[in-house]
């Protein structure tokens, strides 16, 4: 049986970034840039004041005190009309251009107006005034033609601001991967229905759609598929129009676990079935080469198909370990596997099992130490406990009693969870 690392390597080897698409900037947040962006302007476009104050000649304040004639007041958006000469100053607001002749700005807190006729005179007390003080020079942030953003960066709020600053209204970004979720099982009913005897509400559909959206995919549910060969074939075929199809349930060894058989009929090549982990052993992964199905979505890459176990925690753990990293590659972010840390057990823990286990846990930082507390988890059907989890504690296969203070591996769960 494959290890988690071996299975992930096989998944990532079949995941390729989506081709670039042209995108309006106002729709590009969180996308990955597919082109270098150069500035079309100097930023700032002029020497500007960093504070409200007085633009002066530093030499006039060599003694630390001077009384100067106020020539004019310049606000942001206005342009100076006079040159600062010996014994004069211009009152400037934050962001205003620096007038010719001035080489420093003294904060208004160090001034006192002593004559208010016309613009008047001001007394300034400022020791060690140096040339360049409180001035941001033209093109200090970036010069015309300078690279502002590089291909491969994620467009966060700050990058969106830079795009606006350099006048871009459209950009080339890595296409957002599409992902369809298909929960299966005769026992499932929609969440707005009260379960009858032998039934449960469909939690996996909303769970996996939300997880895919946080991973950067455009995700949608295909509804609930019953354990019926023809219905599975129809809904799986519809799901193969997406870049990624995530099926939950129907991949174990029960009499109604029909998913692998239907996938094979539709030409999906099995890459592996079963991974040495708990929860999530029945995980199935395969590909539809070259998009398949007459390339219905227009994509040229392989379609990735994941068959996740039906228990909700198993589904979620498999999503985080395998589907999320694949979506990251498709979206141009590279491998977005969960971050690993070493942490000390906050409490003693008894592990039983012949497979490596990813146990829901709470990770905290205390006095420079990372502490992890395995939660009281009732198994792969216990989704509620994961509300309190922000990590997975990793326990190797084998029965063992762990002492508080022992160091183990932990995987940070993503935020938002």
C-alpha positions, -999 to 999 in steps of 0.1 A, spaced: 0 0 0 13 35 -9 25 59 18 10 93 20 42 108 6 42 84 -24 5 90 -31 9 127 -30 39 126 -54 17 106 -79 -11 132 -76 12 162 -81 29 145 -111 -4 146 -129 -14 181 -119 -3 209 -143 -10 247 -140 -40 260 -160 -33 281 -190 -33 319 -186 -65 339 -192 -72 376 -196 -90 389 -165 -104 422 -154 -85 434 -124 -116 437 -103 -121 400 -107 -85 389 -102 -82 389 -64 -65 357 -52 -55 347 -87 -19 340 -96 -3 365 -120 8 350 -154 27 380 -167 54 405 -155 39 440 -148 60 471 -154 52 505 -142 40 531 -167 48 560 -143 73 572 -118 60 566 -83 58 590 -67 56 613 -98 75 641 -79 95 647 -47 67 647 -21 63 656 16 58 627 40 43 650 67 23 681 72 48 709 78 71 734 62 94 729 32 127 746 41 164 750 32 181 728 58 209 754 59 184 779 73 180 757 104 217 750 110 214 768 144 182 748 153 160 779 152 148 802 125 121 827 117 110 824 81 86 841 57 57 818 45 55 820 7 24 799 0 5 768 11 5 737 -11 -19 708 -6 -18 674 -21 -29 677 -57 -17 713 -60 16 725 -75 41 750 -59 44 783 -77 73 798 -58 109 789 -52 121 786 -15 150 810 -10 171 819 20 148 830 48 116 817 33 94 785 35 63 770 20 37 753 41 31 718 26 6 691 34 13 653 33 17 642 -3 22 677 -17 51 683 -42 83 698 -27 89 733 -41 121 742 -59 148 754 -35 136 733 -5 156 703 5 138 692 38 104 693 55 100 701 92 69 687 109 43 713 117 46 703 154 80 721 155 65 754 143 48 785 156 32 812 135 44 845 148 28 869 123 -5 861 106 -8 890 82 -11 876 46 6 842 49 28 857 77 60 844 93 67 812 112 92 803 138 106 769 135 126 751 161 142 719 148 176 706 157 197 686 132 175 693 102 191 673 74 187 675 36 161 649 25 143 649 58 106 639 55 108 638 17 101 609 -6 120 613 -38 105 610 -72 105 573 -84 116 561 -50 89 534 -49 93 525 -86 104 542 -118 87 542 -152 96 508 -169 106 492 -136 91 458 -128 63 463 -103 50 427 -101 64 394 -112 46 365 -128 38 338 -102 28 362 -74 -7 358 -58 -28 389 -62 -36 400 -27 -50 434 -16 -16 450 -19 -9 437 -54 -44 450 -64 -33 484 -52 -1 482 -72 -20 472 -104 -42 503 -99 -12 525 -94 4 514 -127 -29 518 -146 -37 481 -153 -74 473 -158 -68 438 -172 -41 412 -164 -31 378 -175 -36 353 -147 -34 315 -143 -70 302 -149 -89 293 -118 -94 255 -117 -130 242 -117 -140 215 -93 -172 194 -90 -182 176 -58 -204 144 -60 -215 129 -27 -228 94 -31 -250 70 -10 -285 58 -6 -285 70 30 -280 107 21 -307 133 22 -304 171 16 -296 192 46 -331 208 46 -347 174 52 -352 155 84 -334 121 81 -356 91 82 -347 56 95 -312 47 82 -306 81 67 -282 110 74 -279 145 61 -255 152 33 -226 171 51 -199 160 27 -212 180 -2 -212 214 15 -180 205 34 -160 197 3 -173 226 -18 -163 250 9 -129 234 13 -123 236 -25 -133 273 -25 -108 281 2 -82 262 -18 -88 286 -48 -111 265 -70 -144 275 -85 -164 247 -69 -200 234 -72 -219 204 -60 -235 180 -85 -262 170 -60 -265 135 -44 -258 104 -64 -276 72 -53 -259 39 -54 -272 32 -89 -249 24 -118 -266 46 -144 -271 76 -122 -235 75 -111 -224 72 -147 -245 102 -157 -234 125 -128 -198 115 -130 -198 123 -167 -212 157 -159 -185 162 -132 -158 154 -158 -165 187 -174 -145 203 -145 -108 202 -140 -112 182 -108 -139 158 -98 -142 149 -61 -165 120 -53 -172 111 -17 -183 75 -8 -186 44 -29 -149 36 -31 -145 10 -3 -153 -27 -7 -190 -29 0 -216 -44 -24 -228 -9 -33 -193 7 -37 -198 11 -75 -176 42 -81 -144 25 -93 -163 4 -118 -181 34 -133 -149 54 -135 -132 26 -154 -161 25 -179 -157 62 -185 -121 58 -195 -106 72 -163 -72 56 -156 -67 45 -120 -34 57 -106 -38 42 -72 -65 29 -48 -58 28 -11 -32 47 9 -16 37 42 -32 63 64 -60 67 90 -86 80 84 -88 77 46 -74 43 36 -99 37 7 -88 69 -12 -90 64 -50 -72 86 -75 -72 86 -113 -70 107 -144 -89 112 -176 -60 119 -200 -60 151 -221 -94 162 -208 -112 133 -224 -150 134 -232 -142 153 -264 -125 179 -242 -158 193 -231 -145 221 -210 -119 233 -235 -90 223 -212 -60 204 -225 -47 189 -193 -56 157 -175 -88 157 -155 -81 147 -119 -106 124 -102 -105 117 -65 -127 91 -48 -128 100 -11 -141 78 17 -177 86 27 -171 93 64 -168 131 67 -135 133 86 -119 108 62 -131 129 33 -118 161 48 -84 147 58 -80 132 23 -90 165 7 -64 184 28 -36 159 21 -42 154 -16 -68 175 -32 -57 209 -19 -21 205 -31 -34 195 -65 -57 225 -67 -27 247 -57 -7 234 -87 -36 239 -111 -40 274 -98 -4 283 -103 5 284 -66 26 252 -66 24 225 -40 2 239 -12 5 210 12 -2 216 48 27 232 67 45 208 90 58 217 125 73 199 154 53 202 186 53 189 221 24 169 234 4 189 259 -11 158 273 -4 121 274 -19 102 245 -24 65 237 -23 55 201 -36 22 187 -35 12 151 -14 -3 123 -15 28 101 -1 63 104 -29 83 119 -38 120 114 -56 129 146 -76 161 150 -57 184 174 -53 219 188 -19 236 182 -9 265 204 22 286 209 32 291 246 63 308 258 82 301 226 71 264 225 47 247 201 22 226 221 -3 202 206 -33 186 223 -50 156 205 -87 162 208 -112 136 221 -122 123 187 -147 96 182 -134 85 148 -140 93 111 -177 100 116 -171 126 143 -171 159 123 -181 181 152 -148 176 170 -129 192 140 -146 225 148 -121 228 176 -91 216 156 -65 237 139 -40 209 132 -36 172 126 -13 154 151 7 127 132 12 94 149 32 66 132 18 31 129 20 9 159 5 8 194 22 32 218 16 53 249 30 88 244 40 110 274 32 146 277 62 166 265 72 142 238 78 159 204 57 147 174 50 160 139 19 181 133 3 196 102 -13 230 104 -48 231 90 -55 260 66 -72 293 76 -99 300 70 -108 264 79 
